[in-house]
């Protein structure tokens, strides 16, 4: 009696400028985790092309980035890192076409060696237009994912919006990380009938409520900062860019007696934020932690009484989900999918983007003294396994004939 041969895996070529490498290991980790989970799910074989932009002269930060453009097999995924010519600040208009032309020969070679079933982009700009063009060149269906700033920022600029809409017209399916983002995409002209909402995943073994006995003392020793044991402790997780609203959290702090704030992240707004802290004489209460190891982030979140992030725009922030999973309530603005996540009083509060509203919201959340287990329960449906299961089914639908 013959055994049934296992079904051959379908193959996806994912194009993503957002992807970690040896120089920036925390950059685009959410993309890597998603694709790793898909590969681990078993139905799809995953190949990533991670184009890395390097100026004609690799100066400053670009020198180590250029050295990190190394191919490899990483956590179940084949990763290729070709370099393309980047013109800093002014090259955004042409980046999709530059990327597409640079990686097309590689895509064709890989496709000839072992044919793909689908081309995928993990960010709508510049990745989406490049992926849509390559998919047409290879004669394959295409999926493009929107995550937030690719629509709220690039989707509003005439030159990039035009390319986004053209890519949306030619692709087979579109993913959005929240219902709110799906509506925003439709509002700029992307075909709503093609959009599927696909929420982020979560490492549930890592992000969970941690024991609080002595947690702040040990964390303070690890970080080299003086954290309060009995006073309120807040955290803000996100790149230091103006739209994230760290300045509003700092501005709210004088109205929250004795509270300390941990700022996790780096970015161009850091100098301004440090100046604001100095002006408000909050040097002893605001702690700039920079980029932290992913294993330390759950400790920081578990030690916090609230995670405060009054962003101007978001898709559905991974930091929101990670905080809830650690039992830490949110004080966030009505951005992106905020209402889809803060749908229970146990999840925290949505507030206006002003220092007064932020301070009032923090005080209200602190007064509730919410149980970490009750807060964590609001994120119980997030996991990378569930995320991958839904993603695999979505991709399979795109490559399955209607009569198949």
Backbone torsions as a table, in degrees:
resi	resn	phi	psi	omega
1	UNK	NA	122.9	-175.7
2	UNK	-82.0	144.8	177.3
3	UNK	-83.1	146.9	177.1
4	UNK	-73.3	127.1	-179.4
5	UNK	-68.7	140.4	178.5
6	UNK	-64.1	145.5	178.8
7	UNK	-65.4	138.7	177.7
8	UNK	-67.7	141.7	177.7
9	UNK	-69.6	144.8	169.8
10	UNK	-79.3	154.4	-173.6
11	UNK	-120.1	132.8	-179.7
12	UNK	-119.6	137.1	172.5
13	UNK	-106.5	110.4	-176.8
14	UNK	-104.7	127.4	-179.7
15	UNK	-106.2	121.8	-174.8
16	UNK	-148.6	116.9	171.0
17	UNK	-75.9	-17.9	175.5
18	UNK	-93.6	101.3	-179.1
19	UNK	-166.1	138.5	-177.8
20	UNK	-70.1	152.4	171.2
21	UNK	-143.5	-177.5	-174.4
22	UNK	-62.6	-28.4	-179.6
23	UNK	-82.7	-38.9	179.2
24	UNK	-125.4	75.1	-174.1
25	UNK	-67.8	-13.3	-179.8
26	UNK	-103.1	2.0	-176.8
27	UNK	-83.1	118.2	178.3
28	UNK	69.0	28.7	-179.6
29	UNK	-62.3	-29.5	179.7
30	UNK	-65.1	-32.6	175.2
31	UNK	-68.7	-46.4	-180.0
32	UNK	-60.2	-45.0	-178.9
33	UNK	-63.2	-38.9	179.4
34	UNK	-62.2	-48.4	-177.8
35	UNK	-72.0	-32.8	175.0
36	UNK	-65.0	-40.7	177.9
37	UNK	-64.9	-38.2	177.0
38	UNK	-62.9	-44.4	178.7
39	UNK	-62.9	-40.3	-179.5
40	UNK	-69.2	-25.1	180.0
41	UNK	-62.4	-32.9	169.3
42	UNK	107.7	-17.5	-176.9
43	UNK	-87.6	-23.4	-173.5
44	UNK	-122.9	135.9	170.6
45	UNK	-93.4	129.8	-170.0
46	UNK	-113.7	125.4	171.2
47	UNK	-119.9	132.5	-179.2
48	UNK	-114.4	132.9	164.6
49	UNK	-107.2	114.7	-177.6
50	UNK	-109.0	86.7	-178.3
51	UNK	-66.1	132.5	-179.3
52	UNK	-115.7	119.4	-178.0
53	UNK	-81.5	124.9	179.7
54	UNK	-129.9	129.5	177.2
55	UNK	-63.5	163.5	178.3
56	UNK	-54.2	-34.1	171.7
57	UNK	-115.4	116.7	-174.7
58	UNK	-79.7	84.5	-178.3
59	UNK	-98.5	162.3	173.5
60	UNK	53.4	-128.7	-176.2
61	UNK	-64.2	-19.3	-176.0
62	UNK	-76.0	-20.1	-179.6
63	UNK	-65.8	-52.9	176.7
64	UNK	-67.6	-28.4	177.1
65	UNK	-66.2	-40.4	177.5
66	UNK	-62.4	-39.8	180.0
67	UNK	-67.8	-22.9	-179.1
68	UNK	-86.9	0.0	-179.7
69	UNK	-79.2	70.6	-175.2
70	UNK	-120.5	135.0	177.1
71	UNK	-76.0	159.7	176.5
72	UNK	-177.8	171.9	172.9
73	UNK	-107.0	112.0	-169.0
74	UNK	-126.3	115.5	175.5
75	UNK	51.9	44.4	175.7
76	UNK	87.6	5.8	-176.3
77	UNK	-125.5	137.0	172.4
78	UNK	-85.4	121.2	-174.4
79	UNK	-119.0	128.6	176.2
80	UNK	-116.9	134.1	-175.7
81	UNK	-125.1	71.8	175.5
82	UNK	-71.1	147.7	176.4
83	UNK	-94.3	141.5	173.4
84	UNK	-124.9	158.0	-177.4
85	UNK	-76.8	118.9	-178.5
86	UNK	-109.1	131.9	173.1
87	UNK	-104.9	99.5	-174.4
88	UNK	-54.1	141.2	174.6
89	UNK	74.1	-39.8	-173.2
90	UNK	-113.7	0.8	-176.0
91	UNK	-92.4	2.1	-173.3
92	UNK	-58.7	-35.6	-177.3
93	UNK	-62.5	-35.2	-173.8
94	UNK	-104.7	-2.8	-175.9
95	UNK	-55.9	-42.6	179.8
96	UNK	-58.3	-45.2	-178.0
97	UNK	-71.4	-36.6	177.7
98	UNK	-63.2	-44.8	179.1
99	UNK	-63.0	-47.3	-176.9
100	UNK	-59.4	-46.8	-178.6
101	UNK	-68.0	-33.8	-180.0
102	UNK	-68.6	-42.0	-172.3
103	UNK	-95.4	-9.5	-179.1
104	UNK	-57.4	-46.1	178.9
105	UNK	-58.7	-40.3	177.2
106	UNK	-64.4	-44.5	179.3
107	UNK	-60.3	-42.0	179.2
108	UNK	-64.5	-42.1	179.8
109	UNK	-63.0	-46.7	179.5
110	UNK	-63.2	-38.8	-180.0
111	UNK	-67.0	-38.4	177.7
112	UNK	-67.7	-37.0	-179.5
113	UNK	-69.2	-39.9	-178.0
114	UNK	-158.1	98.9	-168.9
115	UNK	-55.8	140.3	174.3
116	UNK	-88.3	159.3	175.2
117	UNK	-103.3	-19.5	-171.2
118	UNK	-157.5	142.5	170.3
119	UNK	-107.2	139.3	-172.8
120	UNK	-133.9	144.4	171.7
121	UNK	-120.4	138.6	-175.4
122	UNK	-98.8	3.7	178.2
123	UNK	-157.3	143.3	-169.8
124	UNK	-77.1	-22.8	179.1
125	UNK	-150.9	124.4	11.2
126	UNK	-90.9	-1.4	-171.1
127	UNK	-63.8	-41.9	-173.0
128	UNK	-59.4	-54.2	178.9
129	UNK	-59.7	-36.9	178.0
130	UNK	-64.7	-44.8	-179.0
131	UNK	-65.6	-40.4	-179.5
132	UNK	-62.6	-40.4	179.3
133	UNK	-67.4	-43.1	179.4
134	UNK	-65.8	-39.1	177.5
135	UNK	-59.8	-41.8	178.0
136	UNK	-64.6	-40.5	178.9
137	UNK	-63.5	-34.0	-179.5
138	UNK	-91.1	-7.3	-178.9
139	UNK	70.3	38.1	-175.6
140	UNK	-122.3	156.1	172.0
141	UNK	-67.8	162.3	-174.5
142	UNK	-139.9	140.4	173.2
143	UNK	-122.8	143.1	178.1
144	UNK	-130.3	134.8	179.6
145	UNK	-107.3	136.9	174.3
146	UNK	-106.6	139.0	-174.0
147	UNK	-120.3	-14.7	177.8
148	UNK	146.8	-81.5	-176.6
149	UNK	-66.3	-23.7	176.6
150	UNK	-63.8	-26.9	177.2
151	UNK	-96.8	-46.9	-175.9
152	UNK	-68.7	-25.7	178.8
153	UNK	-106.1	-64.5	-175.8
154	UNK	-69.9	-28.8	178.9
155	UNK	-71.0	-9.4	-179.1
156	UNK	-102.9	-12.9	179.3
157	UNK	-87.1	128.8	-174.5
158	UNK	-53.0	-44.5	-175.2
159	UNK	-68.2	-38.2	-179.7
160	UNK	-83.3	-32.4	177.2
161	UNK	-60.6	-41.1	179.0
162	UNK	-59.1	-42.6	179.8
163	UNK	-71.2	-36.1	177.2
164	UNK	-63.2	-45.2	-178.6
165	UNK	-66.9	-37.7	177.3
166	UNK	-64.9	-41.8	177.5
167	UNK	-63.4	-40.1	178.8
168	UNK	-64.2	-33.8	179.0
169	UNK	-67.3	-38.3	-173.9
170	UNK	-90.7	-17.4	-178.6
171	UNK	-79.4	164.3	-176.6
172	UNK	-87.6	-37.1	-179.3
173	UNK	-147.9	157.5	-178.4
174	UNK	-132.9	137.8	176.2
175	UNK	-110.0	145.7	174.1
176	UNK	-131.5	143.5	-175.6
177	UNK	-82.9	-2.6	175.9
178	UNK	-159.7	161.6	177.0
179	UNK	-65.3	-37.6	180.0
180	UNK	-63.1	-40.4	178.8
181	UNK	-67.5	-37.5	177.8
182	UNK	-59.1	-40.9	177.5
183	UNK	-65.9	-42.0	179.0
184	UNK	-61.5	-38.4	178.2
185	UNK	-64.9	-43.5	178.4
186	UNK	-63.5	-37.0	-178.2
187	UNK	-63.7	-29.9	179.2
188	UNK	-89.3	-3.2	173.6
189	UNK	115.4	2.1	175.5
190	UNK	-72.8	144.3	-175.0
191	UNK	-69.1	112.8	-176.3
192	UNK	-61.8	-31.0	-178.3
193	UNK	-64.5	-20.6	179.8
194	UNK	-90.5	-9.6	-170.0
195	UNK	-88.2	131.2	172.5
196	UNK	-119.3	131.7	177.7
197	UNK	-81.8	129.0	-177.9
198	UNK	-137.9	105.1	-176.6
199	UNK	-73.3	160.7	179.7
200	UNK	-66.9	166.7	173.7
201	UNK	-100.6	-172.6	-176.3
202	UNK	-161.7	135.5	173.9
203	UNK	-82.5	97.4	-173.2
204	UNK	-72.4	-21.0	175.5
205	UNK	-72.3	-32.4	-178.8
206	UNK	-87.5	-47.6	-175.4
207	UNK	-96.2	99.6	-179.3
208	UNK	-156.2	159.5	178.9
209	UNK	-62.9	129.8	178.2
210	UNK	-104.5	152.0	-178.0
211	UNK	-56.6	138.2	-174.5
212	UNK	-93.8	-9.7	-178.6
213	UNK	-65.2	110.2	179.0
214	UNK	72.8	7.9	-174.6
215	UNK	-64.1	-45.0	-177.4
216	UNK	-67.0	-38.5	179.2
217	UNK	-62.7	-46.7	179.6
218	UNK	-65.4	-39.6	179.8
219	UNK	-64.6	-43.9	178.7
220	UNK	-60.0	-39.8	177.7
221	UNK	-65.2	-40.8	179.8
222	UNK	-65.1	-41.5	-176.6
223	UNK	-84.8	-16.1	-176.9
224	UNK	73.7	30.5	178.5
225	UNK	-129.5	159.2	-178.7
226	UNK	-94.3	99.6	-179.3
227	UNK	-95.3	143.5	179.9
228	UNK	-72.4	145.1	177.5
229	UNK	-88.6	-38.5	-174.8
230	UNK	-113.1	-14.2	179.8
231	UNK	-86.5	162.5	179.7
232	UNK	-60.5	139.3	177.5
233	UNK	-126.2	120.3	-178.0
234	UNK	-112.4	155.4	174.2
235	UNK	-133.6	150.0	174.4
236	UNK	-132.5	120.0	-175.2
237	UNK	-114.5	118.4	178.5
238	UNK	164.4	157.9	176.9
239	UNK	-57.8	142.8	-178.8
240	UNK	-83.5	77.1	174.8
241	UNK	-125.4	154.4	-169.2
242	UNK	-57.3	-37.6	-173.8
243	UNK	-67.0	-17.5	-179.3
244	UNK	-74.9	-21.9	172.6
245	UNK	80.5	24.3	176.8
246	UNK	-60.2	-31.3	179.5
247	UNK	-63.6	-31.5	178.3
248	UNK	-70.0	-35.8	178.4
249	UNK	-69.0	-44.2	177.3
250	UNK	-61.2	-41.9	179.0
251	UNK	-64.9	-25.1	179.4
252	UNK	-82.0	-21.8	-170.0
253	UNK	-61.4	-38.5	179.3
254	UNK	-59.2	-22.3	-178.4
255	UNK	-91.9	2.7	178.2
256	UNK	-117.5	94.5	-170.5
257	UNK	-52.3	129.2	172.5
258	UNK	67.3	-0.1	-177.4
259	UNK	-68.6	144.6	173.6
260	UNK	-111.0	154.1	-178.8
261	UNK	-129.5	129.3	173.5
262	UNK	-104.2	122.4	178.9
263	UNK	-103.5	117.2	-178.8
264	UNK	-108.9	121.5	-179.8
265	UNK	136.0	168.7	175.9
266	UNK	-135.4	169.8	177.3
267	UNK	155.7	177.0	-173.7
268	UNK	-66.3	-17.7	-178.2
269	UNK	-85.9	-1.8	-173.0
270	UNK	-61.4	-41.7	-179.5
271	UNK	-60.8	-44.2	177.9
272	UNK	-61.6	-42.9	-178.0
273	UNK	-66.2	-39.8	177.6
274	UNK	-64.7	-37.7	176.5
275	UNK	-64.0	-39.4	178.3
276	UNK	-64.5	-42.5	177.9
277	UNK	-59.8	-43.1	179.3
278	UNK	-65.1	-43.4	-179.8
279	UNK	-61.0	-36.4	-178.5
280	UNK	-89.5	1.3	178.7
281	UNK	57.3	48.8	-178.1
282	UNK	-113.0	19.1	-174.8
283	UNK	-56.2	-33.1	-178.0
284	UNK	-80.7	-10.8	-174.1
285	UNK	-116.7	-8.8	178.8
286	UNK	-116.3	127.6	-174.2
287	UNK	-120.0	115.3	177.4
288	UNK	-86.3	109.6	-174.3
289	UNK	-98.6	-10.8	-179.3
290	UNK	67.7	-156.1	175.8
291	UNK	-79.7	128.4	-178.5
292	UNK	-111.9	156.1	176.9
293	UNK	-60.6	141.3	-175.8
294	UNK	-61.9	-26.2	177.9
295	UNK	-74.2	-22.0	179.5
296	UNK	-85.7	-24.3	-177.6
297	UNK	-58.4	-43.4	178.0
298	UNK	-61.9	-30.9	177.4
299	UNK	-67.9	-44.4	178.5
300	UNK	-61.3	-45.8	-178.8
301	UNK	-66.8	-42.0	-179.9
302	UNK	-64.7	-31.6	-179.8
303	UNK	-78.1	-13.5	-175.7
304	UNK	-86.0	147.7	174.0
305	UNK	-83.2	-23.0	176.9
306	UNK	-161.5	149.3	171.6
307	UNK	-106.4	120.3	-170.4
308	UNK	-114.4	120.1	-176.5
309	UNK	-148.5	84.9	-177.8
310	UNK	-86.1	66.4	-175.7
311	UNK	-67.7	151.3	172.8
312	UNK	-77.9	-31.4	178.3
313	UNK	-151.2	147.7	176.6
314	UNK	-155.6	166.5	164.9
315	UNK	-92.3	-86.0	166.3
316	UNK	-145.2	101.1	-168.6
317	UNK	-64.2	131.1	175.3
318	UNK	-58.2	-35.9	-179.0
319	UNK	-62.3	-32.5	176.1
320	UNK	-60.9	-51.2	-176.1
321	UNK	-65.0	-42.8	-178.5
322	UNK	-63.8	-39.0	178.2
323	UNK	-63.8	-48.7	179.2
324	UNK	-58.2	-42.6	-178.9
325	UNK	-62.7	-26.5	177.2
326	UNK	-86.5	4.3	179.4
327	UNK	82.2	19.5	-176.5
328	UNK	-107.8	116.5	-177.7
329	UNK	-68.6	159.4	-176.4
330	UNK	-103.8	146.4	163.4
331	UNK	-126.5	102.7	-172.2
332	UNK	-135.9	165.3	178.4
333	UNK	-86.5	169.1	179.4
334	UNK	-82.4	69.6	-178.6
335	UNK	-116.7	138.7	176.2
336	UNK	52.9	-129.9	-176.0
337	UNK	-88.4	27.1	-177.6
338	UNK	-55.1	-45.8	-177.6
339	UNK	-69.9	-21.8	176.7
340	UNK	-74.5	-22.2	-178.7
341	UNK	-100.4	-44.6	178.3
342	UNK	-90.2	71.8	-178.0
343	UNK	-106.4	2.4	180.0
344	UNK	-136.6	146.4	177.4
345	UNK	-57.8	-26.1	-179.8
346	UNK	-70.2	-17.9	-178.3
347	UNK	-83.9	-14.5	-179.7
348	UNK	121.0	-147.8	-174.5
349	UNK	-137.5	150.2	169.7
350	UNK	-104.4	128.8	-173.8
351	UNK	-129.7	165.4	175.2
352	UNK	-71.4	160.6	-176.8
353	UNK	-89.1	64.3	173.3
354	UNK	-136.6	152.7	177.2
355	UNK	-57.8	-39.3	-179.7
356	UNK	-63.5	-43.0	-179.8
357	UNK	-67.7	-37.4	178.7
358	UNK	-64.8	-47.4	-179.3
359	UNK	-63.0	-40.5	178.3
360	UNK	-64.1	-41.1	179.0
361	UNK	-65.0	-42.3	177.9
362	UNK	-61.7	-45.7	180.0
363	UNK	-60.2	-40.5	-179.9
364	UNK	-65.2	-42.3	178.7
365	UNK	-66.4	-42.1	178.7
366	UNK	-61.4	-38.4	-178.2
367	UNK	-66.0	-26.6	-179.6
368	UNK	-72.4	-25.5	-178.8
369	UNK	48.9	54.8	-174.2
370	UNK	-65.5	145.1	175.9
371	UNK	-71.3	130.3	177.0
372	UNK	-55.8	-35.6	179.9
373	UNK	-67.9	-37.9	178.3
374	UNK	-67.3	-39.3	178.0
375	UNK	-65.7	-46.1	-178.2
376	UNK	-61.8	-30.8	-179.4
377	UNK	-64.4	-23.5	-179.8
378	UNK	-71.5	-14.0	179.5
379	UNK	-114.7	19.1	-172.6
380	UNK	-66.7	-21.3	-178.1
381	UNK	-85.9	1.5	178.1
382	UNK	-95.3	125.0	172.5
383	UNK	-159.3	155.5	178.4
384	UNK	-69.7	-31.6	179.3
385	UNK	-64.1	-46.3	179.1
386	UNK	-66.5	-41.4	176.8
387	UNK	-55.9	-47.2	-177.9
388	UNK	-67.9	-37.1	178.9
389	UNK	-61.0	-46.3	179.1
390	UNK	-67.9	-37.7	-179.8
391	UNK	-66.2	-43.0	179.1
392	UNK	-61.4	-42.1	-179.9
393	UNK	-65.6	-39.9	178.2
394	UNK	-62.4	-49.8	-179.5
395	UNK	-62.1	-41.1	-179.4
396	UNK	-61.9	-39.3	178.8
397	UNK	-62.9	-36.0	-179.0
398	UNK	-67.6	-29.1	-175.9
399	UNK	-103.2	0.9	-179.3
400	UNK	-95.8	123.7	176.7
401	UNK	-57.5	146.9	-177.6
402	UNK	-58.7	-29.0	-179.4
403	UNK	-97.3	8.8	-177.5
404	UNK	-89.8	NA	NA
